[in-house]
Amino acid sequence: MSRRTVIGDLRVQEIRRRDGRVAYTITEPGGPVHPVADSFLRTCDVGTARTYAYLLVDHLRWLPYEGLSPETTTFYDLERYMGAVGAEFNGPFGQPWRAGKKPYQQSTLETAAAALKGFYVHQGKLGINEVVAGEFGGTRLPTKADRNRALLGHILKEMPANKLRPKRVVRRRHPKLPPEGAREVLLEDFKTARDQMVVTWLDDGGFRIGELTGIHLVDLHLRENAHCGECSSAHVHICHRETNANRSRVKTKQDWSVHNGVVQGGKIRRASPAMVHSYFAYMTTEYPPDAKHGMLLVNLSGPTAGLPWTTDSARKLLKRAGYRLALGLVRPHMFRHQFGSDVLDAADGNAVIARDAGGWASAQTVEEVYGHTDVHDPAFVTALNTVWGEPS
């Protein structure tokens, strides 16, 4: 089973294997796969392969308009390409290969640089354009973030370098939070225990929507002193699986296993009393007793009743409700932003506590996204009023 997304003459093709696993490749006009791209994407896990496939398609479509091919491209050509996709104006490349597309932002440019390096280094290993592959060699000194991510990071001496990667510009990001009072309004409006549970878990647990829709019942240890022995209070194990029936995948891929029917490992997320309460309300009133897939969230009606609920369905549920209730746009990830901000405030700015509470990759990410002064903080307002000579 496969699905194709057309991008010009090349296609990103999703392949669903019999065991439920998904793979991605790039096909040429007429159907054959792009041999080198396919060979490279086979070396990536499914999440990375999907992202890299869409970024490589853009690059491979750009080459013919420059009279180039992967075999003849120089490193200077790759630098020109990175400049083109990150430009704030279309220039000569606006038509036709990126018609109507926005320029790549910082994070996308960094990912594109990684995809191009992987592709051309892999090509070099096959004996094709080895000169460009060699240009990607070299190392750099590890940063503090590299050491934080690494086990025994203090012994790191060097890290692989990528000369295509744009210079890191750290900008303080202000995340989009849910509309004020969104939780209360949504809980009052939603009539099913499942939908109420979704809002509660997003708000109290800071889950990514892929994490929430990818949970299996065995991942839930919602009582004290569970047999896993990894957390004494109610918690959830966030486990990356490639074969979920609803195709949900977890972003972080920490090792996990099952011993005597008990899940261990993965990313552990604490569960609030409200989360536990909403879970039991859902399981005792709406969860189908004959469900065999073992996943937590299911469709409640229609021809797909009882089947696993998808991330797309969750997003649409909140989007429709937001506009119906005059809240504006409501996205699942907004609740994660609110969770991160609230935990950081409650922890007196301790980014490590916030990192572990929400499952972020590093404390640096938490500080960058949530570590700014809250403009509504009383101390902030008092300080400004003092400067302005106004009463507090």
Protein Blocks (a to p, Z undefined) as FASTA:
>chain_A
ZZdddehjbccdddddfkopacdddddehiiacfklmmmmmmpcfklmmmmmmmmmmmmm
mmmmnopafklpcfklmmmmmmmmmpcbfbjmlpcklgoiacddfklmmmmmmmmmmmmm
mmmmnopakllmmmmgccddddfklmmmpghklmpfbdcddfkbccddddddddddddeh
klmmmmmmpmbfklmmmmmmmmmnopafklmmmpcfklpccbghifklpafbdcdddddd
fkbfklpacfblcddddeehiaeejjdddddfklmmmmmmmmmmmpcfkbcnlpabdcfe
djkgoiacdfklmmmmmmmmmmmnonopadfklmmmmmmmmmmmmnnopaklmmmmnopa
bfklmmmmmmpccfkbmklmmmmmmmnopaZZ
